[in-house]
Amino acid sequence: MSRTSVKTATKAKRPGAKVALKSVLKAQKVARKLSKKTPKAGRPVAAAAMRALADASAKKGGRVASPPTQPIGQQDIVLRSHKYQVGEAVYFTSPNFGRAAATGSYTVVKQLPSEGDDYQYRIKSNGEAFERVAKESQLERM
């Protein structure tokens, strides 16, 4: 930011604008000094500039920048997989509402993506010429 920005903020008569701009200019000045001392240290310079900005802002009674948040680690993500494999024999229980489907033994033909919390499967009975789509909660191991 240039000196004209400070003058413009002063003319606008916004309370605290001049203080905020001066603290930003001071932080930029500190960052330039630190970058001359350690040219290849990008992160320490940025961290030092943030600390300088927070210190200047805290002295003036302004806001303090919050620290950056950590991304979710790979170990925190739990991936569920299908419970039944292709070719496995399962027992299908039809839902009480809607179409009445034949309950009984079926074979898993294909694993389908999840719908909400349940994975879906394409299943086929030996006594039927067509395949059905069933949720994992409607199936049981035989």
Sequence and secondary structure as in RCSB ss.txt:
>XXXX:A:sequence
MSRTSVKTATKAKRPGAKVALKSVLKAQKVARKLSKKTPKAGRPVAAAAMRALADASAKKGGRVASPPTQPIGQQ
DIVLRSHKYQVGEAVYFTSPNFGRAAATGSYTVVKQLPSEGDDYQYRIKSNGEAFERVAKESQLERM
>XXXX:A:secstr
  HHHHHHHHHTT TTHHHHHHHHHHHHHHHHHHHHH TT HHHHHHHHHHHHHHHHHHHT            GG
G      SS TT EEEE   SSSS    EEEEEEEEEEEETTEEEEEEE TT SSEEEEEGGGEEE 
